Structure formats: C-alpha cells, structure tokens
C-alpha cells in the first residue's frame, strides 16, 4: 500500500479550463502538486483546501478523495487530491 501522507515539493496553478475529457464541475482555477511520499516516490495530483496564493513548498499533505464531477448515469466521479495535513 502506498503512503497517504507526504511533502509538497512543487506545484503549478492551472488558470485555464481543461478540455471536456478532463471535466470538472464548478470549474475555477486550481493547483496541481508534486508530492514526495517517501522511498523515492513522487506523485502528482490536484491540491485541495489550499488558498492558491498561500501554497508553500514543504507543506505536509494528506491524500483525500473528492468528487470531480457528477455523471448523470453513474453519479459522482471521484479523484484523489492532496490536502493540507491536519494535526489530530
């Protein structure tokens, strides 16, 4: 099993709406990050829960699953994202 926590090592903000193949309901600019999950593994995914002007390299993040869009026939289509790690 892959780790569910990591460190943000790079990111970019996407300010264009992706083509229909990459549908996102309620589209607005979003960030994609590169996350070091350890053992030399780096995973890219959308970021969630960050203000776009407050993202910081080195932030601890956790893996989350969120809806990307709603398909009329199948219901929610989910994707993984990385959100700020919260202390418990």
C-alpha positions as CSV (number, residue, x, y, z in Angstrom):
1,X,0.0,0.0,0.0
2,X,1.3,3.5,-0.8
3,X,1.6,6.1,1.9
4,X,-1.2,8.6,2.4
5,X,0.9,11.5,3.6
6,X,3.8,13.4,2.1
7,X,5.5,16.6,1.5
8,X,4.7,19.1,-1.4
9,X,7.8,19.6,-3.5
10,X,6.5,21.5,-6.4
11,X,3.2,22.9,-7.8
12,X,1.6,24.9,-10.5
13,X,-1.7,26.8,-10.7
14,X,-3.9,26.0,-13.7
15,X,-5.9,29.1,-14.8
16,X,-7.5,27.6,-17.9
17,X,-10.5,25.4,-18.1
18,X,-9.4,21.9,-19.2
19,X,-11.0,20.2,-22.3
20,X,-14.2,18.2,-21.9
21,X,-12.3,14.9,-21.5
22,X,-11.0,16.3,-18.1
23,X,-14.4,17.6,-17.0
24,X,-14.6,19.5,-13.6
25,X,-18.0,20.6,-12.3
26,X,-18.0,24.2,-10.9
27,X,-14.6,24.8,-12.6
28,X,-12.3,27.5,-11.2
29,X,-8.5,27.9,-11.2
30,X,-6.9,25.0,-9.3
31,X,-3.4,23.8,-8.3
32,X,-1.6,20.6,-9.2
33,X,1.2,19.5,-6.9
34,X,4.1,17.0,-6.9
35,X,4.2,15.2,-3.6
36,X,7.1,13.2,-2.2
37,X,5.5,10.2,-0.4
38,X,8.8,8.6,0.6
39,X,11.1,5.9,-0.6
40,X,11.9,7.9,-3.7
41,X,8.3,8.0,-4.9
42,X,6.8,11.3,-6.1
43,X,3.1,11.5,-7.0
44,X,1.3,14.3,-8.9
45,X,-2.3,15.3,-8.1
46,X,-4.7,18.1,-7.7
47,X,-4.4,20.2,-4.5
48,X,-7.5,20.8,-2.3
49,X,-8.0,23.0,0.7
50,X,-5.2,25.5,-0.2
51,X,-5.7,29.2,-1.0
52,X,-3.9,29.5,-4.4
53,X,-1.8,32.4,-3.2
54,X,-0.8,30.6,0.1
55,X,0.6,27.3,-1.2
56,X,4.1,26.6,0.2
57,X,6.7,24.1,-0.9
58,X,7.5,21.9,2.0
59,X,3.9,21.7,3.2
60,X,2.8,18.4,4.8
61,X,-0.1,17.0,2.9
62,X,-2.5,14.0,3.1
63,X,-4.3,12.1,0.4
64,X,-8.1,12.7,0.1
65,X,-10.8,11.5,-2.3
66,X,-13.2,14.1,-3.6
67,X,-15.8,14.3,-6.4
68,X,-14.5,15.7,-9.7
69,X,-17.9,15.9,-11.4
70,X,-21.3,14.2,-11.3
71,X,-22.2,11.8,-14.2
72,X,-25.9,11.7,-14.8
73,X,-25.9,7.9,-15.2
74,X,-23.2,6.8,-12.7
75,X,-23.3,9.5,-10.1
76,X,-20.1,11.1,-8.6
77,X,-16.9,10.5,-10.4
78,X,-14.1,10.6,-7.8
79,X,-10.4,11.6,-7.9
80,X,-7.6,11.7,-5.4
81,X,-6.2,15.0,-4.3
82,X,-3.7,16.2,-1.7
83,X,-5.0,18.5,1.1
84,X,-3.1,20.2,4.0
85,X,-2.2,17.8,6.7
86,X,-4.1,18.5,9.9
87,X,-2.9,17.6,13.3
88,X,-5.1,15.3,15.4
